[in-house]
């Protein structure tokens, strides 16, 4: 009973698994007989003066002393001139009235900025000079509150 229907492939798989199990037991027994335990000191890693991880302790003679008084801390105050102006001027380079979107070329940076017809304060056409606010759209920078300055 039992193994009468066992094929050659099944026998090979069973023998392979038995071999693996025996090798694992031998390895476990070898480790136990050696008795080498890993200590906490073996697990510690150090960082040298160049930022590399080593297993050797750093040399105490190479230690440099830094006085707390020699460290300078600077705090920058909120200066409105330092921040970019969000109200900008530009020229409408493209506007599709049927689809309701267009692009404005900024006069300072010469970057092209997307705008949607929902953000228009007044109707615009191509080559009109407009004033707008920079904002964040779903796919990048977008022009908001677009107002007509000159036709």
C-alpha positions, 0 to 999 in steps of 0.5 A, spaced: 500 500 500 502 507 499 507 508 494 504 503 488 502 509 484 508 513 485 511 516 478 519 517 477 518 524 477 514 524 484 520 519 487 525 525 484 522 530 488 521 526 494 528 524 494 530 532 493 526 534 499 529 529 503 536 531 501 535 538 503 532 536 509 538 532 511 543 538 509 539 543 513 540 538 519 547 537 518 548 545 517 544 546 524 548 541 528 555 544 525 553 551 528 551 548 534 558 544 535 562 550 533 559 554 539 560 561 536 555 566 538 555 573 535 556 578 540 553 585 541 560 588 539 560 584 532 554 587 530 556 595 532 559 599 526 562 605 526 562 611 521 569 614 520 571 622 518 569 621 511 562 618 512 564 611 511 562 605 515 567 601 518 568 595 523 574 599 527 573 604 532 575 611 530 582 614 533 581 618 539 587 622 537 583 625 530 578 627 534 577 635 533 573 639 538 568 644 536 566 650 541 559 651 541 560 659 541 563 658 534 557 656 530 553 661 527 546 661 526 542 666 522 535 667 521 532 670 515 526 674 516 520 674 511 522 679 506 516 680 501 521 683 496 525 676 496 519 672 494 516 672 486 510 676 484 504 672 483 501 677 479 504 677 472 503 680 465 503 676 459 501 676 452 496 671 449 499 667 444 494 662 443 486 661 445 481 656 442 474 659 444 471 653 442 475 648 447 476 654 452 483 654 453 489 658 451 496 659 453 500 666 455 507 667 454 510 671 460 513 678 459 519 677 464 520 669 464 518 668 457 515 661 459 508 659 456 503 658 462 496 655 461 489 658 462 482 656 462 476 660 460 473 659 467 479 663 469 478 669 465 475 676 468 474 679 461 474 676 454 480 675 450 483 674 444 490 672 441 496 677 442 492 681 447 496 683 453 493 680 460 495 681 467 494 674 471 496 670 477 500 664 477 497 658 481 497 651 481 493 647 476 492 639 475 498 638 471 502 644 473 502 652 473 496 655 471 494 662 470 488 664 474 484 671 474 486 673 467 484 680 466 485 684 459 490 690 460 491 692 452 488 689 446 
